[in-house]
Amino acid sequence: MPDDVRGVAGDAAASDGERLLSGYSGRLLLTVSLGWTAIQAGRLVLSPMLPAVMVDLHISDFRAGVALTLLWGLYAIGQYPSGRLSDRLTRKTLLVSGLGLLVVGFATLATAAGYPEFLVGAALVGSGAGLYPTPARALVSDLFVARRGQAFGLHTASGDTGGAIAAGLAVVVLTVATWRAAFAPVVAVLALVVVLLHRWSRESYTPPPVDRAAIETGVADVRSTASRFADRRTAALLVAYSLYAFTWQSVTGFLPTFLQNAKEFDAALAGGGFAALFVVGATVKPLAGSLGDRVSRPVVASGALVAATLSLAGVLVADSTVLVAVAVVAFAAGLMAYPPVMQAHLMDAFPDGSMGGDLGATRTVYLGFGSLGTTYVGFVAQHADYATAFAGLLACLLVSAALVFGLARTS
């Protein structure tokens, strides 16, 4: 970890007893969380707008799913190198670089004239987003120690706020303009976050080393991380999180389309269901993070997954708008309670000196597998229907819950 990052962490440790959002630590937590809100809003706004995008660009369900997989797949690939580099360089260097790529990527999506340009925009957004969250989470860990779960709850909830904003943004934009206009406010907020990080962060910018020693160090880091993942408990956790990520990506990519096709919701009502997913998540995540600080994190996480499984089954079998809405809210509560608890659990297990890289490697694996979820849903929906595609996610949740519960019993 660079010296200035150690200094930030040391300052934060002294301020951990203060209010969560006070002082230097609080400013940076709010800033990186605002960036995460904008990133999630920009990526997730594609979901409620997907039917309009498919019509405008003349693409099928499967090709739409492939585009989303490209975006989320490149996002996943970026997790490990960004985390490892943030350990060697500074968090600020990676965060600002990722934000720059995101600005270009969202601008490309907004001007895409056809499917190839849409894929390019998706690739740029995925690459830029891949540089951001792991250094951001590592920075949150630097800033907070005793209240790490609560800080993670607030930070991850900011992404759910972005999802709720995305749903409302899609409804407004599709009413008064075309889907392309949704990316203008996203670009503006991301540019603001760049300015705030540049001014407020005490870290310096550091270029990546390209000498032989750096390459040898990188190879050694990869081997060290791989050996850590050979541990049975870590491997079980990784499989569990991968199955969760597959479900999460499937749902966030196609929930509005599922509600329109399988439950005959109109576009506005389906967008409301999508918004509820994240409004509930923004409320539940800080509570789940705080609960995980006080009791066993695997117990809280496995309970959340069981609740999500039962609720998703309710969504599938419900035959009225009210019942579907209630089941979606319950499903959101279970699904969104999982990440802050398990991410704090991961950070507890990683050594301080390799925390960013280890988290990045973990996220590369589970997000990479999760990115296949949209292709899975698009393929099954095109050859069967959306209800069948979503029913397959029940198995993912059940297996994931069983693995996490096993971690709780052996801890």
Contacts in CASP RR format, 6 or more apart in sequence:
PFRMAT RR
TARGET T0000
AUTHOR 0000-0000-0000
METHOD contacts of the structure
MODEL  1
MPDDVRGVAGDAAASDGERLLSGYSGRLLLTVSLGWTAIQAGRLVLSPML
PAVMVDLHISDFRAGVALTLLWGLYAIGQYPSGRLSDRLTRKTLLVSGLG
LLVVGFATLATAAGYPEFLVGAALVGSGAGLYPTPARALVSDLFVARRGQ
AFGLHTASGDTGGAIAAGLAVVVLTVATWRAAFAPVVAVLALVVVLLHRW
SRESYTPPPVDRAAIETGVADVRSTASRFADRRTAALLVAYSLYAFTWQS
VTGFLPTFLQNAKEFDAALAGGGFAALFVVGATVKPLAGSLGDRVSRPVV
ASGALVAATLSLAGVLVADSTVLVAVAVVAFAAGLMAYPPVMQAHLMDAF
PDGSMGGDLGATRTVYLGFGSLGTTYVGFVAQHADYATAFAGLLACLLVS
AALVFGLARTS
1 9 0 8 1.000
1 87 0 8 1.000
1 352 0 8 1.000
1 353 0 8 1.000
2 88 0 8 1.000
2 89 0 8 1.000
2 90 0 8 1.000
2 203 0 8 1.000
2 206 0 8 1.000
4 90 0 8 1.000
4 202 0 8 1.000
4 203 0 8 1.000
4 204 0 8 1.000
5 90 0 8 1.000
5 91 0 8 1.000
5 142 0 8 1.000
5 203 0 8 1.000
8 24 0 8 1.000
8 139 0 8 1.000
8 142 0 8 1.000
8 143 0 8 1.000
8 202 0 8 1.000
8 203 0 8 1.000
9 142 0 8 1.000
9 143 0 8 1.000
11 24 0 8 1.000
11 25 0 8 1.000
12 24 0 8 1.000
12 25 0 8 1.000
12 142 0 8 1.000
12 143 0 8 1.000
12 144 0 8 1.000
12 145 0 8 1.000
13 145 0 8 1.000
15 22 0 8 1.000
15 23 0 8 1.000
15 24 0 8 1.000
15 25 0 8 1.000
16 144 0 8 1.000
16 145 0 8 1.000
16 146 0 8 1.000
16 147 0 8 1.000
17 146 0 8 1.000
17 147 0 8 1.000
20 26 0 8 1.000
20 29 0 8 1.000
20 144 0 8 1.000
20 147 0 8 1.000
20 150 0 8 1.000
20 151 0 8 1.000
20 154 0 8 1.000
21 29 0 8 1.000
21 30 0 8 1.000
24 200 0 8 1.000
24 202 0 8 1.000
25 143 0 8 1.000
25 144 0 8 1.000
26 143 0 8 1.000
27 200 0 8 1.000
28 139 0 8 1.000
28 143 0 8 1.000
28 200 0 8 1.000
28 201 0 8 1.000
29 140 0 8 1.000
29 143 0 8 1.000
29 144 0 8 1.000
29 151 0 8 1.000
29 154 0 8 1.000
29 155 0 8 1.000
31 193 0 8 1.000
31 196 0 8 1.000
31 197 0 8 1.000
31 200 0 8 1.000
32 95 0 8 1.000
32 136 0 8 1.000
32 139 0 8 1.000
32 140 0 8 1.000
32 155 0 8 1.000
32 193 0 8 1.000
32 197 0 8 1.000
33 154 0 8 1.000
33 155 0 8 1.000
33 158 0 8 1.000
33 159 0 8 1.000
34 158 0 8 1.000
34 189 0 8 1.000
34 192 0 8 1.000
34 193 0 8 1.000
34 196 0 8 1.000
35 99 0 8 1.000
35 132 0 8 1.000
35 158 0 8 1.000
35 189 0 8 1.000
35 190 0 8 1.000
35 193 0 8 1.000
36 132 0 8 1.000
36 133 0 8 1.000
36 136 0 8 1.000
36 155 0 8 1.000
36 158 0 8 1.000
36 159 0 8 1.000
37 158 0 8 1.000
37 159 0 8 1.000
37 161 0 8 1.000
37 162 0 8 1.000
37 165 0 8 1.000
37 189 0 8 1.000
38 162 0 8 1.000
38 186 0 8 1.000
38 189 0 8 1.000
38 190 0 8 1.000
38 193 0 8 1.000
39 102 0 8 1.000
39 129 0 8 1.000
39 132 0 8 1.000
39 133 0 8 1.000
39 159 0 8 1.000
39 190 0 8 1.000
40 158 0 8 1.000
40 159 0 8 1.000
40 160 0 8 1.000
40 161 0 8 1.000
40 162 0 8 1.000
40 163 0 8 1.000
40 166 0 8 1.000
41 162 0 8 1.000
41 163 0 8 1.000
41 165 0 8 1.000
41 166 0 8 1.000
41 169 0 8 1.000
41 186 0 8 1.000
41 189 0 8 1.000
42 106 0 8 1.000
42 125 0 8 1.000
42 162 0 8 1.000
42 166 0 8 1.000
42 182 0 8 1.000
42 183 0 8 1.000
42 186 0 8 1.000
43 71 0 8 1.000
43 125 0 8 1.000
43 126 0 8 1.000
43 129 0 8 1.000
43 166 0 8 1.000
44 162 0 8 1.000
44 163 0 8 1.000
44 166 0 8 1.000
44 167 0 8 1.000
44 252 0 8 1.000
44 253 0 8 1.000
44 278 0 8 1.000
45 163 0 8 1.000
45 166 0 8 1.000
45 167 0 8 1.000
45 169 0 8 1.000
45 170 0 8 1.000
45 182 0 8 1.000
45 183 0 8 1.000
45 186 0 8 1.000
46 53 0 8 1.000
46 68 0 8 1.000
46 253 0 8 1.000
47 166 0 8 1.000
47 252 0 8 1.000
47 253 0 8 1.000
47 254 0 8 1.000
47 255 0 8 1.000
47 256 0 8 1.000
47 257 0 8 1.000
47 274 0 8 1.000
48 166 0 8 1.000
48 167 0 8 1.000
48 168 0 8 1.000
48 170 0 8 1.000
48 171 0 8 1.000
48 256 0 8 1.000
48 267 0 8 1.000
48 270 0 8 1.000
48 271 0 8 1.000
48 274 0 8 1.000
49 170 0 8 1.000
49 173 0 8 1.000
49 174 0 8 1.000
49 179 0 8 1.000
49 182 0 8 1.000
50 64 0 8 1.000
50 253 0 8 1.000
50 254 0 8 1.000
50 256 0 8 1.000
50 257 0 8 1.000
51 256 0 8 1.000
51 257 0 8 1.000
51 260 0 8 1.000
51 267 0 8 1.000
52 174 0 8 1.000
52 178 0 8 1.000
52 179 0 8 1.000
53 59 0 8 1.000
53 64 0 8 1.000
53 118 0 8 1.000
53 179 0 8 1.000
54 60 0 8 1.000
54 61 0 8 1.000
54 64 0 8 1.000
56 178 0 8 1.000
56 179 0 8 1.000
57 112 0 8 1.000
57 114 0 8 1.000
57 115 0 8 1.000
57 118 0 8 1.000
58 115 0 8 1.000
59 67 0 8 1.000
59 115 0 8 1.000
59 118 0 8 1.000
60 382 0 8 1.000
61 257 0 8 1.000
61 378 0 8 1.000
61 381 0 8 1.000
61 382 0 8 1.000
62 375 0 8 1.000
62 378 0 8 1.000
62 379 0 8 1.000
62 382 0 8 1.000
63 115 0 8 1.000
64 374 0 8 1.000
64 378 0 8 1.000
65 253 0 8 1.000
65 374 0 8 1.000
65 375 0 8 1.000
65 377 0 8 1.000
65 378 0 8 1.000
66 374 0 8 1.000
66 375 0 8 1.000
67 115 0 8 1.000
67 118 0 8 1.000
67 119 0 8 1.000
67 122 0 8 1.000
68 122 0 8 1.000
68 249 0 8 1.000
68 253 0 8 1.000
68 371 0 8 1.000
68 374 0 8 1.000
68 375 0 8 1.000
69 371 0 8 1.000
69 372 0 8 1.000
69 373 0 8 1.000
69 374 0 8 1.000
69 375 0 8 1.000
70 119 0 8 1.000
70 122 0 8 1.000
70 123 0 8 1.000
70 126 0 8 1.000
71 122 0 8 1.000
71 123 0 8 1.000
71 125 0 8 1.000
71 126 0 8 1.000
71 129 0 8 1.000
71 371 0 8 1.000
72 126 0 8 1.000
72 249 0 8 1.000
72 367 0 8 1.000
72 368 0 8 1.000
72 370 0 8 1.000
72 371 0 8 1.000
72 374 0 8 1.000
73 126 0 8 1.000
73 367 0 8 1.000
73 368 0 8 1.000
73 371 0 8 1.000
74 123 0 8 1.000
74 126 0 8 1.000
74 127 0 8 1.000
74 130 0 8 1.000
75 126 0 8 1.000
75 127 0 8 1.000
75 128 0 8 1.000
75 129 0 8 1.000
75 130 0 8 1.000
75 367 0 8 1.000
75 371 0 8 1.000
76 130 0 8 1.000
76 363 0 8 1.000
76 364 0 8 1.000
76 365 0 8 1.000
76 366 0 8 1.000
76 367 0 8 1.000
76 368 0 8 1.000
76 370 0 8 1.000
76 371 0 8 1.000
77 130 0 8 1.000
77 364 0 8 1.000
77 368 0 8 1.000
78 127 0 8 1.000
78 130 0 8 1.000
78 131 0 8 1.000
78 134 0 8 1.000
78 360 0 8 1.000
78 364 0 8 1.000
79 130 0 8 1.000
79 133 0 8 1.000
79 134 0 8 1.000
79 359 0 8 1.000
79 360 0 8 1.000
79 361 0 8 1.000
79 362 0 8 1.000
79 363 0 8 1.000
79 364 0 8 1.000
79 367 0 8 1.000
80 134 0 8 1.000
80 225 0 8 1.000
80 357 0 8 1.000
80 360 0 8 1.000
80 361 0 8 1.000
80 363 0 8 1.000
80 364 0 8 1.000
82 94 0 8 1.000
82 130 0 8 1.000
82 131 0 8 1.000
82 132 0 8 1.000
82 134 0 8 1.000
82 135 0 8 1.000
82 360 0 8 1.000
83 94 0 8 1.000
83 134 0 8 1.000
83 135 0 8 1.000
83 138 0 8 1.000
83 356 0 8 1.000
83 357 0 8 1.000
83 359 0 8 1.000
83 360 0 8 1.000
84 218 0 8 1.000
84 221 0 8 1.000
84 354 0 8 1.000
84 356 0 8 1.000
84 357 0 8 1.000
84 360 0 8 1.000
84 361 0 8 1.000
85 93 0 8 1.000
85 94 0 8 1.000
85 208 0 8 1.000
86 93 0 8 1.000
86 94 0 8 1.000
86 134 0 8 1.000
86 135 0 8 1.000
86 138 0 8 1.000
86 139 0 8 1.000
86 356 0 8 1.000
86 357 0 8 1.000
87 138 0 8 1.000
87 353 0 8 1.000
87 354 0 8 1.000
87 355 0 8 1.000
87 356 0 8 1.000
87 357 0 8 1.000
88 208 0 8 1.000
88 209 0 8 1.000
88 214 0 8 1.000
88 217 0 8 1.000
89 206 0 8 1.000
89 207 0 8 1.000
89 208 0 8 1.000
90 203 0 8 1.000
90 204 0 8 1.000
90 205 0 8 1.000
90 206 0 8 1.000
91 135 0 8 1.000
91 136 0 8 1.000
91 138 0 8 1.000
91 139 0 8 1.000
91 142 0 8 1.000
91 201 0 8 1.000
91 203 0 8 1.000
92 197 0 8 1.000
92 201 0 8 1.000
92 203 0 8 1.000
92 204 0 8 1.000
92 205 0 8 1.000
93 203 0 8 1.000
93 205 0 8 1.000
93 206 0 8 1.000
93 207 0 8 1.000
94 131 0 8 1.000
94 132 0 8 1.000
94 135 0 8 1.000
95 131 0 8 1.000
95 132 0 8 1.000
95 135 0 8 1.000
95 136 0 8 1.000
95 139 0 8 1.000
95 197 0 8 1.000
96 194 0 8 1.000
96 197 0 8 1.000
96 198 0 8 1.000
96 205 0 8 1.000
97 128 0 8 1.000
97 131 0 8 1.000
98 128 0 8 1.000
98 129 0 8 1.000
98 130 0 8 1.000
98 131 0 8 1.000
98 132 0 8 1.000
99 128 0 8 1.000
99 132 0 8 1.000
99 190 0 8 1.000
99 191 0 8 1.000
99 193 0 8 1.000
99 194 0 8 1.000
99 197 0 8 1.000
100 128 0 8 1.000
100 190 0 8 1.000
100 194 0 8 1.000
101 124 0 8 1.000
101 125 0 8 1.000
101 127 0 8 1.000
101 128 0 8 1.000
101 131 0 8 1.000
102 124 0 8 1.000
102 125 0 8 1.000
102 128 0 8 1.000
102 129 0 8 1.000
102 132 0 8 1.000
102 190 0 8 1.000
103 187 0 8 1.000
103 190 0 8 1.000
103 191 0 8 1.000
103 194 0 8 1.000
104 124 0 8 1.000
105 121 0 8 1.000
105 124 0 8 1.000
105 125 0 8 1.000
105 128 0 8 1.000
106 121 0 8 1.000
106 125 0 8 1.000
106 183 0 8 1.000
106 186 0 8 1.000
106 187 0 8 1.000
106 190 0 8 1.000
107 183 0 8 1.000
107 187 0 8 1.000
108 117 0 8 1.000
108 120 0 8 1.000
108 121 0 8 1.000
108 124 0 8 1.000
109 118 0 8 1.000
109 121 0 8 1.000
109 122 0 8 1.000
109 125 0 8 1.000
109 180 0 8 1.000
109 183 0 8 1.000
110 180 0 8 1.000
110 181 0 8 1.000
110 182 0 8 1.000
110 183 0 8 1.000
110 184 0 8 1.000
110 187 0 8 1.000
111 117 0 8 1.000
111 180 0 8 1.000
112 118 0 8 1.000
112 120 0 8 1.000
112 121 0 8 1.000
112 180 0 8 1.000
133 363 0 8 1.000
134 356 0 8 1.000
134 357 0 8 1.000
134 359 0 8 1.000
134 360 0 8 1.000
134 363 0 8 1.000
135 356 0 8 1.000
136 155 0 8 1.000
137 152 0 8 1.000
137 155 0 8 1.000
137 343 0 8 1.000
137 347 0 8 1.000
137 356 0 8 1.000
137 359 0 8 1.000
138 355 0 8 1.000
138 356 0 8 1.000
138 357 0 8 1.000
138 359 0 8 1.000
140 148 0 8 1.000
140 151 0 8 1.000
140 152 0 8 1.000
140 155 0 8 1.000
141 148 0 8 1.000
141 347 0 8 1.000
141 355 0 8 1.000
143 151 0 8 1.000
144 150 0 8 1.000
144 151 0 8 1.000
147 293 0 8 1.000
148 293 0 8 1.000
148 344 0 8 1.000
148 347 0 8 1.000
149 289 0 8 1.000
149 290 0 8 1.000
149 292 0 8 1.000
149 293 0 8 1.000
149 340 0 8 1.000
149 344 0 8 1.000
150 286 0 8 1.000
150 289 0 8 1.000
150 290 0 8 1.000
150 293 0 8 1.000
152 289 0 8 1.000
152 340 0 8 1.000
152 343 0 8 1.000
152 344 0 8 1.000
152 347 0 8 1.000
153 285 0 8 1.000
153 286 0 8 1.000
153 288 0 8 1.000
153 289 0 8 1.000
153 290 0 8 1.000
153 340 0 8 1.000
154 285 0 8 1.000
154 286 0 8 1.000
156 285 0 8 1.000
156 339 0 8 1.000
156 340 0 8 1.000
156 343 0 8 1.000
157 281 0 8 1.000
157 282 0 8 1.000
157 283 0 8 1.000
157 285 0 8 1.000
157 286 0 8 1.000
157 340 0 8 1.000
158 282 0 8 1.000
159 278 0 8 1.000
159 282 0 8 1.000
160 277 0 8 1.000
160 278 0 8 1.000
160 279 0 8 1.000
160 280 0 8 1.000
160 281 0 8 1.000
160 282 0 8 1.000
160 285 0 8 1.000
160 336 0 8 1.000
161 278 0 8 1.000
161 282 0 8 1.000
162 278 0 8 1.000
163 274 0 8 1.000
163 275 0 8 1.000
163 277 0 8 1.000
163 278 0 8 1.000
164 275 0 8 1.000
164 278 0 8 1.000
164 279 0 8 1.000
164 282 0 8 1.000
166 274 0 8 1.000
166 275 0 8 1.000
166 278 0 8 1.000
167 256 0 8 1.000
167 271 0 8 1.000
167 272 0 8 1.000
167 273 0 8 1.000
167 274 0 8 1.000
167 275 0 8 1.000
167 278 0 8 1.000
168 271 0 8 1.000
168 272 0 8 1.000
168 275 0 8 1.000
169 182 0 8 1.000
169 185 0 8 1.000
170 179 0 8 1.000
170 182 0 8 1.000
170 271 0 8 1.000
171 267 0 8 1.000
171 268 0 8 1.000
171 271 0 8 1.000
171 272 0 8 1.000
173 179 0 8 1.000
173 181 0 8 1.000
173 182 0 8 1.000
174 267 0 8 1.000
208 214 0 8 1.000
221 354 0 8 1.000
221 357 0 8 1.000
224 354 0 8 1.000
225 354 0 8 1.000
225 357 0 8 1.000
225 358 0 8 1.000
225 361 0 8 1.000
228 234 0 8 1.000
228 358 0 8 1.000
229 235 0 8 1.000
229 238 0 8 1.000
229 361 0 8 1.000
229 362 0 8 1.000
229 365 0 8 1.000
233 407 0 8 1.000
233 410 0 8 1.000
234 349 0 8 1.000
236 403 0 8 1.000
236 406 0 8 1.000
236 407 0 8 1.000
237 342 0 8 1.000
237 345 0 8 1.000
237 346 0 8 1.000
237 403 0 8 1.000
237 404 0 8 1.000
237 407 0 8 1.000
238 362 0 8 1.000
238 365 0 8 1.000
238 366 0 8 1.000
239 400 0 8 1.000
239 403 0 8 1.000
240 399 0 8 1.000
240 400 0 8 1.000
240 403 0 8 1.000
240 404 0 8 1.000
240 407 0 8 1.000
241 342 0 8 1.000
241 362 0 8 1.000
241 366 0 8 1.000
241 400 0 8 1.000
242 365 0 8 1.000
242 366 0 8 1.000
242 368 0 8 1.000
242 369 0 8 1.000
242 370 0 8 1.000
243 396 0 8 1.000
243 397 0 8 1.000
243 399 0 8 1.000
243 400 0 8 1.000
243 403 0 8 1.000
244 305 0 8 1.000
244 338 0 8 1.000
244 366 0 8 1.000
244 396 0 8 1.000
244 397 0 8 1.000
244 400 0 8 1.000
245 366 0 8 1.000
245 367 0 8 1.000
245 368 0 8 1.000
245 369 0 8 1.000
245 370 0 8 1.000
246 369 0 8 1.000
246 370 0 8 1.000
246 372 0 8 1.000
246 373 0 8 1.000
246 376 0 8 1.000
246 393 0 8 1.000
246 396 0 8 1.000
247 308 0 8 1.000
247 335 0 8 1.000
247 393 0 8 1.000
247 396 0 8 1.000
247 397 0 8 1.000
247 400 0 8 1.000
248 335 0 8 1.000
248 370 0 8 1.000
249 370 0 8 1.000
249 371 0 8 1.000
249 372 0 8 1.000
249 373 0 8 1.000
249 374 0 8 1.000
250 373 0 8 1.000
250 374 0 8 1.000
250 376 0 8 1.000
250 377 0 8 1.000
250 389 0 8 1.000
250 390 0 8 1.000
250 393 0 8 1.000
251 277 0 8 1.000
251 335 0 8 1.000
251 390 0 8 1.000
251 393 0 8 1.000
252 277 0 8 1.000
253 374 0 8 1.000
253 377 0 8 1.000
254 374 0 8 1.000
254 377 0 8 1.000
254 378 0 8 1.000
254 381 0 8 1.000
254 386 0 8 1.000
254 389 0 8 1.000
255 270 0 8 1.000
255 273 0 8 1.000
255 274 0 8 1.000
255 277 0 8 1.000
256 267 0 8 1.000
256 270 0 8 1.000
256 271 0 8 1.000
256 273 0 8 1.000
256 274 0 8 1.000
257 270 0 8 1.000
257 381 0 8 1.000
257 386 0 8 1.000
258 377 0 8 1.000
258 386 0 8 1.000
258 387 0 8 1.000
258 389 0 8 1.000
258 390 0 8 1.000
259 265 0 8 1.000
259 269 0 8 1.000
259 270 0 8 1.000
259 271 0 8 1.000
259 273 0 8 1.000
259 274 0 8 1.000
259 324 0 8 1.000
260 266 0 8 1.000
260 267 0 8 1.000
260 270 0 8 1.000
261 381 0 8 1.000
261 385 0 8 1.000
261 386 0 8 1.000
262 385 0 8 1.000
262 386 0 8 1.000
262 387 0 8 1.000
262 390 0 8 1.000
263 318 0 8 1.000
263 321 0 8 1.000
263 324 0 8 1.000
265 273 0 8 1.000
265 321 0 8 1.000
265 324 0 8 1.000
269 321 0 8 1.000
273 325 0 8 1.000
273 328 0 8 1.000
276 325 0 8 1.000
276 328 0 8 1.000
276 329 0 8 1.000
276 332 0 8 1.000
277 328 0 8 1.000
277 331 0 8 1.000
277 332 0 8 1.000
277 335 0 8 1.000
277 336 0 8 1.000
278 332 0 8 1.000
278 336 0 8 1.000
279 332 0 8 1.000
280 329 0 8 1.000
280 332 0 8 1.000
280 333 0 8 1.000
280 336 0 8 1.000
281 332 0 8 1.000
281 333 0 8 1.000
281 336 0 8 1.000
281 337 0 8 1.000
284 332 0 8 1.000
284 333 0 8 1.000
284 334 0 8 1.000
284 336 0 8 1.000
284 337 0 8 1.000
285 336 0 8 1.000
285 337 0 8 1.000
285 339 0 8 1.000
285 340 0 8 1.000
286 340 0 8 1.000
287 337 0 8 1.000
288 300 0 8 1.000
288 304 0 8 1.000
288 336 0 8 1.000
288 337 0 8 1.000
288 338 0 8 1.000
288 340 0 8 1.000
288 341 0 8 1.000
289 300 0 8 1.000
289 340 0 8 1.000
289 341 0 8 1.000
289 344 0 8 1.000
291 300 0 8 1.000
291 341 0 8 1.000
292 300 0 8 1.000
292 341 0 8 1.000
292 344 0 8 1.000
293 344 0 8 1.000
296 408 0 8 1.000
296 411 0 8 1.000
297 341 0 8 1.000
297 342 0 8 1.000
297 344 0 8 1.000
297 345 0 8 1.000
298 345 0 8 1.000
298 404 0 8 1.000
298 405 0 8 1.000
298 406 0 8 1.000
298 407 0 8 1.000
298 408 0 8 1.000
298 411 0 8 1.000
299 405 0 8 1.000
299 408 0 8 1.000
300 337 0 8 1.000
300 341 0 8 1.000
301 337 0 8 1.000
301 338 0 8 1.000
301 341 0 8 1.000
301 342 0 8 1.000
301 345 0 8 1.000
301 404 0 8 1.000
302 401 0 8 1.000
302 402 0 8 1.000
302 404 0 8 1.000
302 405 0 8 1.000
302 406 0 8 1.000
302 408 0 8 1.000
303 334 0 8 1.000
303 401 0 8 1.000
303 405 0 8 1.000
304 333 0 8 1.000
304 334 0 8 1.000
304 335 0 8 1.000
304 337 0 8 1.000
304 338 0 8 1.000
304 341 0 8 1.000
305 334 0 8 1.000
305 338 0 8 1.000
305 397 0 8 1.000
305 398 0 8 1.000
305 400 0 8 1.000
305 401 0 8 1.000
305 404 0 8 1.000
306 401 0 8 1.000
307 330 0 8 1.000
307 333 0 8 1.000
307 334 0 8 1.000
307 337 0 8 1.000
308 331 0 8 1.000
308 333 0 8 1.000
308 334 0 8 1.000
308 335 0 8 1.000
308 338 0 8 1.000
308 397 0 8 1.000
309 394 0 8 1.000
309 397 0 8 1.000
309 398 0 8 1.000
309 401 0 8 1.000
310 330 0 8 1.000
311 327 0 8 1.000
311 328 0 8 1.000
311 330 0 8 1.000
311 331 0 8 1.000
311 333 0 8 1.000
311 334 0 8 1.000
312 327 0 8 1.000
312 331 0 8 1.000
312 390 0 8 1.000
312 393 0 8 1.000
312 394 0 8 1.000
312 397 0 8 1.000
313 394 0 8 1.000
314 323 0 8 1.000
314 327 0 8 1.000
314 331 0 8 1.000
315 324 0 8 1.000
315 327 0 8 1.000
315 328 0 8 1.000
315 331 0 8 1.000
315 390 0 8 1.000
316 387 0 8 1.000
316 390 0 8 1.000
316 391 0 8 1.000
318 324 0 8 1.000
318 326 0 8 1.000
318 327 0 8 1.000
342 404 0 8 1.000
343 359 0 8 1.000
346 358 0 8 1.000
346 359 0 8 1.000
346 362 0 8 1.000
347 355 0 8 1.000
347 359 0 8 1.000
350 356 0 8 1.000
350 358 0 8 1.000
350 359 0 8 1.000
351 358 0 8 1.000
376 389 0 8 1.000
377 386 0 8 1.000
377 389 0 8 1.000
377 390 0 8 1.000
378 389 0 8 1.000
380 386 0 8 1.000
380 388 0 8 1.000
380 389 0 8 1.000
381 388 0 8 1.000
381 389 0 8 1.000
END
